[in-house]
Amino acid sequence: MTPGRRIRRRRLDWGMARRRSARKSGGGGRRLHRVEETSAGGLLVSGHGPDAVGVLIGKLDRRGRLIWSLPKGHVEDGETLEQTAVREAAEETGIIGEVTHPLGSLDYWFVAGGRRIHKTVHHYLLRAVGGELSTADVEVTDVAWVPLAEIPARLAYRDERRLIAHVPDLLGRPA
């Protein structure tokens, strides 16, 4: 700021501030419709001890960066959460798995298509029983077997890193 320059303060018109905020968010002054969504997925693993590996999927974000995460997707009508986790893991990775343990659930909010979405994702530990890595799913850019010890460094989302922190202990337990 240059010396002697005055800062002009405008009186805030709360109605105008709300309208301006709505325009910026694309809401046109309307409240966003709230939607609840439920998904399931998890970590597919193969092997035991220091040789254990897990499958991660890579997707491109809006900036074109490859973001690694756990496979997951929407629950279809009539499916259990466990069935969804198995189906989505197979669709996104090509690997067929069996649920061995629940890992926990995450929930978060985001805005898409003029809706405010509250999403809950249920995660499971799945033992790989067949299949081959595949990027056939159009949403997935890359799929990789990653040594279990390296997965936390590769995962983009802190909440997913927390969910898998106890996986080595679970691998030692009977299903």
Secondary structure, DSSP 4 states (H G I P E B T S, - for coil): --TTPPPP-PPP-HHHHHHHHHHHHT-TTPPPEEEEEEEEEEEEEES-GGG-EEEEEEEE-TTS-EEEE--EEEPPTT--HHHHHHHHHHHHHSEEEEEEEEEEEEEEEEEETTEEEEEEEEEEEEEEEEE-----STT-SEEEEEEGGGHHHHBS-HHHHHHGGGHHHHHTS--
